[in-house]
């Protein structure tokens, strides 16, 4: 796996029932995040909840954590991450919590131990901000939403 960038992710369990994130296959991009709950949480259609993982992490400088939906939950039940991808900065040391929203038509129950989201560790580029009077011209110019069509 010479083309894969490696970094170290330090994980601290804040609760005994917390589950250390794991990749579910050899080439998976995301580590599964698991709900660390005392009791089930029911998400009614349209409802949102902040679900704890019972974990704190340390991400190396130059990287971020991206919290992304699990495709099975999103496609089968309409349960997704409303701010996807949510960002975990390298200097954050608090508990990782996952915002979930139920966009489905039926209540969804998050049980303790449910795999609720994925954590992708990604490199970050920092920009030098330079204020200018004018931007360079492009063919697209100021054409915005939908300007490039759908086909």
C-alpha positions as CSV (number, residue, x, y, z in Angstrom):
1,X,0.0,0.0,0.0
2,X,2.7,2.4,-1.1
3,X,0.2,5.0,-2.4
4,X,-1.6,5.5,1.0
5,X,-0.6,8.4,3.2
6,X,-0.2,7.2,6.8
7,X,-0.6,9.2,10.0
8,X,-1.1,8.4,13.7
9,X,-4.5,8.9,15.3
10,X,-4.4,8.8,19.1
11,X,-7.7,7.7,20.7
12,X,-8.7,8.0,24.3
13,X,-11.7,6.2,25.7
14,X,-13.8,8.5,28.0
15,X,-16.2,5.8,28.9
16,X,-15.8,2.0,29.4
17,X,-18.4,1.2,26.8
18,X,-16.8,3.4,24.1
19,X,-15.6,1.5,21.0
20,X,-12.2,2.4,19.4
21,X,-12.8,3.3,15.7
22,X,-11.9,0.6,13.2
23,X,-11.6,0.3,9.5
24,X,-14.1,-2.4,8.3
25,X,-12.0,-3.4,5.2
26,X,-8.4,-3.2,4.1
27,X,-8.8,-0.2,1.8
28,X,-11.7,1.5,3.6
29,X,-11.3,5.3,3.8
30,X,-13.3,5.8,7.0
31,X,-13.1,4.5,10.5
32,X,-16.5,3.6,11.9
33,X,-17.8,5.7,14.8
34,X,-20.0,4.0,17.3
35,X,-22.8,5.4,19.5
36,X,-21.8,5.4,23.2
37,X,-25.2,5.7,24.9
38,X,-26.8,4.7,28.2
39,X,-30.1,4.1,26.5
40,X,-31.5,4.1,23.0
41,X,-32.2,7.5,21.3
42,X,-35.2,7.7,19.0
43,X,-34.9,10.1,16.1
44,X,-38.4,11.1,14.8
45,X,-38.7,12.1,11.2
46,X,-37.1,15.5,10.8
47,X,-35.5,15.4,14.2
48,X,-31.8,15.9,15.0
49,X,-29.7,14.6,17.9
50,X,-26.1,14.9,19.0
51,X,-24.8,11.4,19.7
52,X,-21.8,10.8,21.9
53,X,-19.0,8.4,20.9
54,X,-17.3,8.3,24.3
55,X,-14.0,9.1,22.6
56,X,-11.5,11.9,22.4
57,X,-8.8,11.9,19.7
58,X,-5.6,13.7,18.8
59,X,-5.0,14.3,15.1
60,X,-1.5,15.1,13.9
61,X,-0.9,18.7,12.7
62,X,-1.5,18.9,8.9
63,X,-4.6,16.7,9.1
64,X,-8.3,17.0,10.0
65,X,-11.0,14.5,10.9
66,X,-14.1,14.5,8.6
67,X,-17.3,13.0,10.0
68,X,-19.3,11.6,7.2
69,X,-22.6,9.7,7.0
70,X,-22.7,5.9,6.7
71,X,-24.2,5.2,3.3
72,X,-26.3,2.3,4.5
73,X,-28.0,4.5,7.2
74,X,-28.5,7.3,4.7
75,X,-29.9,5.2,1.9
76,X,-32.0,2.7,3.9
77,X,-33.3,4.9,6.7
78,X,-32.7,8.6,5.7
79,X,-30.4,9.0,8.7
80,X,-27.4,11.2,7.8
81,X,-25.0,13.8,9.2
82,X,-26.6,17.3,8.7
83,X,-23.2,19.2,8.4
84,X,-21.5,16.5,6.4
85,X,-18.6,16.5,6.4
86,X,-18.2,17.7,9.9
87,X,-14.7,18.8,10.7
88,X,-12.6,17.9,13.7
89,X,-9.6,20.2,13.9
90,X,-6.2,18.8,14.9
91,X,-6.2,20.9,18.1
92,X,-9.6,19.7,19.4
93,X,-9.4,17.3,22.4
94,X,-13.0,17.1,23.6
95,X,-15.4,14.2,23.1
96,X,-16.3,13.4,19.6
97,X,-20.1,13.7,19.1
98,X,-21.9,13.1,15.9
99,X,-24.9,15.2,14.7
100,X,-27.5,13.0,13.1
101,X,-30.7,13.9,11.4
102,X,-33.6,11.7,10.3
103,X,-34.7,12.6,6.8
104,X,-36.7,9.4,6.5
105,X,-40.4,8.9,7.0
106,X,-40.2,6.6,10.0
107,X,-38.6,6.9,13.5
108,X,-35.1,5.6,13.7
109,X,-33.7,4.2,17.0
110,X,-30.0,4.7,17.7
111,X,-29.1,1.8,20.0
112,X,-26.0,1.8,22.2
113,X,-23.2,0.3,20.0
114,X,-24.8,1.4,16.6
115,X,-22.2,2.4,14.0
116,X,-23.4,5.9,13.3
117,X,-20.9,7.6,11.1
118,X,-17.4,7.4,9.5
119,X,-14.3,9.3,10.5
120,X,-12.0,10.1,7.5
121,X,-8.5,11.5,8.3
122,X,-7.5,13.9,5.5
123,X,-4.6,16.2,4.8
124,X,-5.2,19.9,5.2
125,X,-3.8,22.8,3.1
126,X,-3.5,26.1,4.9
127,X,-3.9,29.2,2.7
128,X,-2.1,32.5,2.9
129,X,-5.0,35.0,2.7
130,X,-4.2,37.9,0.4
131,X,-6.8,40.7,-0.1
132,X,-6.8,42.1,-3.6
133,X,-8.7,44.8,-5.5
134,X,-9.5,42.5,-8.5
135,X,-9.5,38.8,-9.2
136,X,-8.2,37.3,-12.4
137,X,-10.8,36.6,-15.2
138,X,-12.0,33.1,-16.1
139,X,-14.3,31.7,-18.8
140,X,-16.9,30.8,-16.1
141,X,-16.7,34.2,-14.4
142,X,-19.5,34.9,-11.9
143,X,-21.9,32.2,-13.2
144,X,-23.0,30.2,-10.1
145,X,-25.4,27.5,-9.1
146,X,-26.4,25.3,-12.0
147,X,-24.4,27.3,-14.6
148,X,-22.6,24.2,-15.8
149,X,-25.8,22.1,-16.3
150,X,-26.6,18.6,-15.2
151,X,-25.6,16.4,-18.1
